[in-house]
Amino acid sequence: MSEFTENYKKRVEKLTAFAQGLLDGEKGNKLLDEQGILDTVFQAKDTLLLFDNLFETEKDIEKIKVVSNKLFNILFKNLTDHSEYSYPKHSIISVLLEDNQGLKTLLDDTKIYIKQINKTPEASHYQKLIVNIKQLQAFVEHYGVKENIIFPEIEKEWTNYQCVKLMWSFHDDIRRNIKRTLEILQADVFDLKLFNQVSSKMYFNIHTILFREEHVLFPIMSETFESELLDKMTEQLDEFTLLFVKSQKKSSKIKQSNTQTIQFSTGEVSLEQAEMIFNHLPVDITFVDENDTVKFFSTPKHRIFPRTTSIIGRAVQNCHPHESVGIVNKIVASFKNGEKDVASFWLHMGPKFVLIQYFAVRDENKAYRGVLEVSQEISEIQKLEGERKLLDW
């Protein structure tokens, strides 16, 4: 075991020295020779500690992303030479792999039409591309599964997990580039050069994530997650609709009625009634306590943002992409020091117009006790005019 640990340590040291050298602007070929990278057999798990090391010295995630691309290009043969992994049928890993197979077919089909509009553009080719890119927009629910189910468990199970910041950042790049590609296709004047630039980035990042899922993330999950945990994660797929996978939704479990009473200053309700009240409010609610830990979320019929039970106990900073953590920390800090009590944002999500508000929760002595996040779809509210004093149904 000590020999195994020592070999692992040496491999990670080589990778870290190589990657850090790239970050410092040194020549790649020189670093390859100095660290004996091409003569070493690396394993997928070696990259976990590597990225923890890099995030300690480099705060610019874009630089780390560039280096990671160069690194995985070099590790390609190492990581693909291993024998095929076998995953339990219908497990979360098998489901995501099935989704990936559909994605690969879609990407191949889309590439044909991209080549065609570069040679002999026809209206039908543009329309087919629009349909396919909209399918890619639907596919990104796949990334939501990782961010809401897999990443929280990784943080609990793995000692080194800064790699999830990197993967989440690539997810967001893909989302932006898919949206931008569609905008270019639907513009009044089509810019072929810009389309090729943006769609190429989209393809590159999608294939980047495909490789890292299938040759790094999934194998390590299989080796380190107990079957009971994988089963628990699979059950949470009910919250998501994957494009290339038949519905995973199962019949709802019958919940036992809980009549235990909660006494409030303004009345009393049972636990069952309290939960129903939360879930019938026309808003999404998430509560984070004074220690920045997610403690509760409501489950209304139509949630705006997906939530899974895996986030309970998770640090709120880890529930956001790396690029947004600074804003999260600023809001929380301003609530804790009493400077602010509310932070509001609003954004368009397709036809939806969403208002997101954060409220400082304070006790009767004004002491900070946490944050309440409230999200609401307000497009219909915006349309209201005049008055309605009579029932119209």
N, C-alpha and C positions, 0 to 999 in steps of 0.2 A: 504493500500500500504506500509506503514512504517513497519507493522508487517511482510509483505512478504519480504521486503528488509532486515530486521533484521534476519529473518530465513535463507535467502540466505547467508548473511554474516557469520552466525554461522556455516552453513554447510561447506562453503569454508574454514573457519578457521580450522575446524576439519580435513578436507582432507589435507590441507597444513601442519598442524602439524604432521599428520600421515606420509605423503610422505617425509617431511623434516627429520623426525626421521629415516626413512629407509635409506635416503641418508647419515645420520650421523652414520649409523651402529647399530641402536637400534633394539631390537627384535620386530618382527612384532606382535606377540600375545600380548605383553605388550602394544604396541601402540594402538592396536585395543580396548583393555579394557580401557585404559586411555582416549581415544578420543570418546568412545562410538560409534565406526564406525558401528558395526553390528546392533545397535539399532536406527540408523538414516536412514531416507528415503532420498536418494540423487537423484538429477536430472541431466540429461546430461549436462546442461549448467553450473553446478557447476564446471565442470572440466576445463572450459575455463580460469577463473581467477586463478585456482589452478596452471596451467602450466605457466601462466605469473609469478606467485609468485616464482615458482621453477627456472625459467630461470634467475631470478634476483639474486639468491644465488648460483646457480650451473652452471658452464660453460661447463662441460663435458656432452654432449648430450647423450653419451652412458649410463651414470649412470641414467639419467632421463628416458631413454627408459626402462631400467631394472625396475625401480620403477613404471613406468606407467603400465607395464605388470602385476605387482603384484596388483596394485591398481584396474585395470579394472577386474581382476579376482575376487576381493572382491565385486566390484560393479555390477557384472554380473547379479545377481537376480534383483537388483534395476532397472537396465536399460532395462531388458527384460520383466519385469512385466507390463509395460505400455501397454495400448491398441494399436492395430496396427494403424500405421499412414496411411492416405490416401493421395496420391499425384496425382496431375493432370496428366492425360494420356498424354504421349509424352513430358512431362516436362523433364528437364535435370536430375532431381532426378529419375523419372520413367525409363528413358533410362539407367542410370547407374545401377539401380536395376535389370533391365532386363539383362544387361551385367553380373552382379554378379551371376544371376541364372545359366547362361551358364558356368561361372567359377566354380561354385560349382559342377555341373555335371562333368566337365572336371577333377576336383580334385578327385572326387570319382572314376572315371574311371581309372585315373592314379594310384591311391592307390592300385587298384587290381593288376596291373602289377608290382608295387614295391614289393608287397607281394610275387608274383610269382617268381621274380628273386632272392628273399631271400630263397625260398624253392627249386624250380626246375628250374633253369635258362635255358631259351631257346632263340635262336637267335630271334625268332619272338617277344618275350617279350621285348627284348632290342630295336628292331625296333619300336615297338608300343610306348615305353617310349620316344624314340627320337622324334617321331611325336607329342606326347602330350606335351613334354617340349617345342618344337618349337611353339606350339599353345600358351603356357603360355607366351613365349616371345612376341608373337603378342598381347596378352591380355594387356600387360603393357601400351599400348596406353591409356587405361582407366585411368592410373595414370597421363598421360600427360594432359588429360582433366581437372583433378583436379588442377594440378600445373599451367596451363595456363588460365583456365576459372574461376574455383571456388576460388582458393586461392587469386587472386587479388581482387575479390569482397568481400571476407571475411575481408581483410585488410581495405577496405573502410567502411564496414558496422558494423563490430564488434569492440568494445572497446578492448577486450582481444582476441588476435589471435596468440600468440606464439605457440599454439598447432599445427599450420600448419608446423612449423619447424620439429616437432616430426614426423608428418605423412609423410612429404617429405623424411625424413631420413629413415623411414621404407620402403618407395617406393624404394629407392636406394639399400637398403639391399636386397630386393626382386629381383631387376634387376640383382644384382651381383650373387646372389645364383642361379637364373635360368640359367644364363650364365655358372656358374661353374658346375652346375648339368649336363648340356648338354656336357660340355667339358669332364667330367668324363665318361659319357656314350659313347662318341665317341673316347676315348683314346684307344691305341693299347692294353694296359693291363688294364682290368677293376678292380678297387679297390672298392669292395663292402662296406667295412667299411667306407671309405671316402664318398662314394655315399650316404649311409644312414645318415651320419652326416650332409652333406650339404643339402640333400633333406628334412631332418627333419626341419632344420632351415628355408628353403624356405616355407614349409607348415605352420609352426608356424607363420611366419610373414605375410603370405597371409591371414590366418584366423584372425590374429590380426587386419589387416586393414579392412577386411570384417565386423567384429563386430563393429569397431569404425565408419565406414561409416554408417551402417544401424541403429545403436542405439545411435549414438552421432551426427555425422556430418549432415546427412540428416534431422533428426528431427529438429535440431536447425536451419538449413537453411530454412526449411518449416515455422518455427515460426517467423523468423526474416527478411526474404527476401520478398519484395513486388512481386506480380505476374508479374509486368512489368519487373522487374529485372530478374526474373527466365526465362521469355520469351526471353529476350535479351541474356541470357547465353545459352539457348537452341539453338538459331540461330547460335551461334558460334561453335556448334558441327560439322558444315560443314567442319571444318578444320581437323577433326579426323576420323579415321576408327576404329570403335569398333568391336571387334571380334564376339560378340554374339548378335549384334543388326543390323537389316536391315539398309541399308544406310539411313542416316538422311539428305543427301544432297538435297537441294532444287534448283529449277531453279534460275539462277543468276538474281539478280535484274537489271533492265535496268538503267544505270547511265546517268544522264543528262550531256551533254557535257559542259565543263567549259572553255570558251575561254579567261578568264581573263589572261592578259599577265604578265609574270615575266621578268623583265629586269635584265640581268646579265652583268658583265663587258665584256663578250665575245659573247654576243648575247642575244636573247630573245626567250622564248617559252611560250605556254599557260600552265595553270595549268594542263589541261588534258594531254598535251604532256610531261610535267615534270614527272607526275605520271607514264606514260607509259615508259619513259626512265628508271626510277628506277626499274620498274618491269620487264624490259627486260635485265637488266644487269645479267650476269651469276654468280651472287653472292647473298647471303642474306645480307641485310643491316639493322642494328638497330642503332638508334641514341639516346644517353643519354646526357642530357644537363649538364651544370656546377653545377646544384643542385642535381645531381645523379638521375634525374627523366627521365624515358623512355618517349620520345616524338614522335618517329616515327619508323616504320619498313616497309620494302618493301615486296611485295608479288609476287615474281617470280613464274613461273609455277611449279617448283619443289623445294619447300623450303626444306632445310636440317633440320632445327629445327623449330618446330611449333611455331607460334605466333598468338595471338588473340588480338582483340581490348581492352580486359580487362586489358592488361598490360600498356596501355597508362596512364601516370600519376603515375605509380607505381615506388617505389624506386628500383633502379637496384639491391641493395643488396637482396631484397625480391624475385627477379627473379631467384635466385640460391639456391641450397640446402644449409643448414646451414653449412655443412662442407667445402663448397667452398667460403663462404663469406669473409674469411680472405684473400684469393688470390684476390678476386674482389677489396677489400679495398686497398690492396697493389698496384695493378695496378693503380687505380684511384688516390691514394695519390702520386704515382711517376709521374703521368701526371700533377697533379695540382701543384706540387712543381718544375716542369720543369726538373726533373731528367731523365725521359724517355719520348719517343714519340711513341714507338711501343712495343706491347707484342704479341708474336706468339705462337700458340699451334697447334699440328696436331695429329690426332688420326684415328684409323680404326673403321668404323661403318659397320660391315658386309663387303660387297664387296666395299664399299665406303672408300676413303681416304680423310679426310676432313682437310682443313687448316682453322684455326680460328685466325683472327688477330684483335687486338684492336689498334686504332690509336687515339692519342690525337688530338683534334680539337682546333685550336688556331686562333684568329682573326689576322688582319694585324699588331696589336701591340704586338703580341705573347702572349696575355692574354688567359688563358685556358677557352674554351667555351663548352667542353664536350668530349664525347668518341664516336667514330664510330666503331661498331663491324661489321666485314666483314667475312663471312664464305663462303668457296668455296669447291666444290668437285673436287679434282685434280688428281684422278687416271688416267684419260686419258691424262692429261698433262704430268704426269710422264713417260708415254710410248713414248713420242715424241723423235725421233732421226733424225739426218741428216737435210735435208731441204725439203720444198715443196714450189715451186715457181709457179706451175701451178694449175689451178682449176681442181679438179678431179671428178666433177659431171656434 
